[in-house]
Amino acid sequence: LYEGGKFDLSATVKAYFALKAIGDNIDAPHMKQAREAILDRGGAARANVFTRIQLALFGEVPWRATPVMPVELMLLPRTAFFSVWNMAYWSRAVIAPMLVLGSLKPLAVNPRGIHVQELFVRPPEEVRDWIRGPYRSVWGRVFKHLDTVLRPIVPMLPRKMHQKAIKVAIAFVEERLSLGGLGAIYPAMANVVMMYRALGVPDEDPRAATAWQGIQDLLVKKDDEIYCQPCVSPVWDTALSGLAMLEAASGPHATKRDETVAALKKSAAWLRDRQILDVKGDWAINAPDLRPGGWAFQYENDYYPDVDDTAVVGMLLHRLDPEENREAIERAREWIIGMQSTNGGWGAFDINNDLELLNHIPFSDHGALLDPPTADVSARCVSFLCQLGHAEDRPVIDKALEYLRAEQEKEGCWFGRWGTNYIYGTWSVLCALNIAGVSHDDAMIKRAVAWLEDVQRPDGGWGEDCASYEGGAPGVYKESLPTQTAWAVLALMAVGQRESDAVKRGMSYLVSQQDEKGEWHEEPYNAVGFPKVFYLRYHGYKQFFPLTALSRYRNLSASNTGRVEYGF
């Protein structure tokens, strides 16, 4: 699933199928090696749920190979345990069109008749244990038995109810379908394209055309390759690059400040135009009286703004020109405060989206059905609110600080849900603790500093890869990486360690890794979509963050207080 990662059965099954579909000979060495590895691990029957759904769409396995997920789920109210409203935004967006597909059980066109029955230890029709352990808890066994009980019942549900549920699912999709595609994430978008095909909607129909265009817009085409991104991140990238440029243009030794600020004023205007002010998205199911005011990750995704983007954009706008951006900042502040969960933390897209038992149902073998509060997102919200400095926000901030204190790992670090991984989480939290006024001598901060110093590599840098999401040691990797090194030194500088040996060695590493064009390079993934499911590489990270770190180091040398004054 990522560079240097261990064998992944489901990824291998899909890669084998894809290579066979484009004409690779199954007796070629790489195909033979993959096939043998799959069979050695129980065959394609042991692949994860999403892979088995894909195989069912191609007729390679019967639909009973997939968990019971009736389209009637779309009719359940928020208060029902299995309601889609108890699931994360990405789960709702993926599931709604997928439930229609599961109801219609269409068969892929497959013009060349490609099949992969050679990947099964036993013929799929003979397999009886499609859903089996290991389970996360005893509840996994309970839900497995429930799946068995429901299987013969679902076909007996009233036809009128079934048809109504399909209409509700389609309406859910079409209300949220935009030029960016449903949810602006590939799995949901792909399911919508297939749903319309299965429903017999012509390709030229505006709905189907919009869904297909969303997929096309994710493609990156080069001379020798084409690849499909899982999503795009222009708002996030603009905010991060803007903060890096602003830091570089700050301080008495900075050059081109006026030109940089003028350029960033254009960025600020672009961002203000994309603030979501009129659409109450899915988040409003838990906060119906809250005014919209957030930003989405992508160009267009009005139903699904996220608090992480909103906090970072808000910090950029505030630092750039708090007066000119006052209205946008205030709407963002109001929205973020309203999105705080009851435990004091923030999830990325929803409030109190933490019904953990749902991650034990057979469909959720990926364990990523929910959007609970996380330390990195919560820290960003604290940083934003503290940077604004409204005294009346202090109870919100203090509640979040209690949450962050409770979330610290035994090693002294914090988990990074959306960036790789504990170095990212620790950087996020230390920035928040600093601007929130927590003493740098606090035991929590001292433990974090000690951990960062302990995992620093001999060359002065830091590194961490996605293995830390799969049981690997936190903050440890075989090489140093510019992105993780920048996060580490930014974290240390945030809590008064600018003059420490660790920071100086980290800076020397960053300087040594910059090429003649001013760029840094790294291959490992530096972020995560869903732990153990798929990982991401933000191509800009290796530029944004080293530039921010070097500029911050320079600027602090001229500071009267030596203290980082911002939340980022």
Summary of the structure (lengths in Angstrom):
residues: 568
radius of gyration: 24.5
end to end distance: 30.1
largest distance: 74.6
contacts: 1934
relative contact order: 0.09
helix: 55%
strand: 3%
